[in-house]
Amino acid sequence: MPGILIEDVRKRYGQGEAAVDALKGVDMVVGPGEVVGLIGPSGSGKSTLLKCLGAVIEPSAGKMTLGDDVIFDQDWKIPDLRALRRDKIGFIFQAPYLIPFLDVTDNVALLPMLSGIPNSKARALAQEFLEALDVGHRAGAMPSQLSGGEQQRVSIARALVNRPPVILADEPTAPLDSERAMAVIRILNQMAKQFETAIIVVTHDEKIIPTFKRLYQIRDGRTEEQAGEGRAID
Ligand SMILES: Nc1ncnc2c1ncn2[C@@H]1O[C@H](COP(=O)(O)OP(=O)(O)OP(=O)(O)O)[C@@H](O)[C@H]1O
């Protein structure tokens, strides 16, 4: 079964004359272990689609399946959307949104702790991911002591640490230089392969677009699949 299956998803904001049809019937499939790019002009519906998939907003119609679970079919099919977001979906945003009064380790360890993993084990897990993202040496620092790029890599460790089956990344490399951006794409690809994670990366970043094997272009609320270059990352 696919990691992510989106079928004829529609989203209308507002009502009557002020209504905006942001998604007009989106179809998309991302297999387990696949990293797919989502591109499209400003206002085409990229963020709306990620928010629907991430159960942050409710689609107006359609069906969405994550792994073996139908999460939406004209209505939510999962009673606890908060648990769905916490356990099944990793979010990576353009801005890191770290918790300012927790150090780097605890920012990453918080989610596994909330999922019931003992604190010491959660911290060890956090350290493992921080090292993979080349910020292990900053584990004891507070977020305000980090550079923008370091903060972003911590936020990526946080999204990965619970090993969610789905990762939704919204412009994850925008604040990073070329080398760091490629490092992020490399780790997302490794993660996808190792844990069979299905990953969608919304991006305008010309540095990383050639790395995708498959892309979806969204235009005026509808998706079109495209073959990518699939350029080697190393
Ligand atoms: N809360 C909202 N209420 C009304 N209209 C909205 C709302 N959010 C988004 N829209 C509209 O829906 C359409 C799609 O917006 P969306 O933010 O999904 O686009 P996007 O492709 O992510 O754009 P960008 O690349 O600029 O972030 C736009 O016309 C936008 O104005």
Ligand as a Chemical Component Dictionary entry (heavy atoms), coordinates in Angstrom:
data_LIG
# 
_chem_comp.id                   LIG 
_chem_comp.type                 NON-POLYMER 
_chem_comp.pdbx_formal_charge   0 
_chem_comp.three_letter_code    LIG 
# 
loop_
_chem_comp_atom.comp_id 
_chem_comp_atom.atom_id 
_chem_comp_atom.alt_atom_id 
_chem_comp_atom.type_symbol 
_chem_comp_atom.charge 
_chem_comp_atom.model_Cartn_x 
_chem_comp_atom.model_Cartn_y 
_chem_comp_atom.model_Cartn_z 
_chem_comp_atom.pdbx_ordinal 
LIG N1  N1  N 0 -7.357 30.852 5.234  1  
LIG C1  C1  C 0 -7.623 31.200 3.958  2  
LIG N2  N2  N 0 -8.765 31.837 3.632  3  
LIG C2  C2  C 0 -9.067 32.170 2.352  4  
LIG N3  N3  N 0 -8.260 31.908 1.303  5  
LIG C3  C3  C 0 -7.093 31.277 1.554  6  
LIG C4  C4  C 0 -6.702 30.906 2.893  7  
LIG N4  N4  N 0 -5.489 30.292 2.818  8  
LIG C5  C5  C 0 -5.144 30.309 1.516  9  
LIG N5  N5  N 0 -6.090 30.885 0.750  10 
LIG C6  C6  C 0 -6.086 31.038 -0.726 11 
LIG O1  O1  O 0 -5.992 29.741 -1.305 12 
LIG C7  C7  C 0 -5.122 29.763 -2.439 13 
LIG C8  C8  C 0 -3.986 28.773 -2.221 14 
LIG O2  O2  O 0 -3.144 29.248 -1.167 15 
LIG P1  P1  P 0 -1.876 28.430 -0.613 16 
LIG O3  O3  O 0 -1.369 29.168 0.573  17 
LIG O4  O4  O 0 -2.256 27.017 -0.450 18 
LIG O5  O5  O 0 -0.870 28.573 -1.842 19 
LIG P2  P2  P 0 0.686  28.208 -1.945 20 
LIG O6  O6  O 0 0.841  27.479 -3.247 21 
LIG O7  O7  O 0 1.120  27.520 -0.728 22 
LIG O8  O8  O 0 1.353  29.643 -2.057 23 
LIG P3  P3  P 0 2.822  30.167 -1.587 24 
LIG O9  O9  O 0 3.821  29.491 -2.478 25 
LIG O10 O10 O 0 2.724  31.634 -1.855 26 
LIG O11 O11 O 0 2.966  29.824 -0.135 27 
LIG C9  C9  C 0 -4.677 31.198 -2.610 28 
LIG O12 O12 O 0 -5.541 31.808 -3.542 29 
LIG C10 C10 C 0 -4.867 31.802 -1.227 30 
LIG O13 O13 O 0 -5.133 33.174 -1.302 31 
# 
loop_
_chem_comp_bond.comp_id 
_chem_comp_bond.atom_id_1 
_chem_comp_bond.atom_id_2 
_chem_comp_bond.value_order 
_chem_comp_bond.pdbx_ordinal 
LIG N1  C1  SING 1  
LIG C1  N2  SING 2  
LIG C1  C4  DOUB 3  
LIG N2  C2  DOUB 4  
LIG C2  N3  SING 5  
LIG N3  C3  DOUB 6  
LIG C3  C4  SING 7  
LIG C3  N5  SING 8  
LIG C4  N4  SING 9  
LIG N4  C5  DOUB 10 
LIG C5  N5  SING 11 
LIG N5  C6  SING 12 
LIG C6  O1  SING 13 
LIG C6  C10 SING 14 
LIG O1  C7  SING 15 
LIG C7  C8  SING 16 
LIG C7  C9  SING 17 
LIG C8  O2  SING 18 
LIG O2  P1  SING 19 
LIG P1  O3  DOUB 20 
LIG P1  O4  SING 21 
LIG P1  O5  SING 22 
LIG O5  P2  SING 23 
LIG P2  O6  DOUB 24 
LIG P2  O7  SING 25 
LIG P2  O8  SING 26 
LIG O8  P3  SING 27 
LIG P3  O9  DOUB 28 
LIG P3  O10 SING 29 
LIG P3  O11 SING 30 
LIG C9  O12 SING 31 
LIG C9  C10 SING 32 
LIG C10 O13 SING 33 
# 
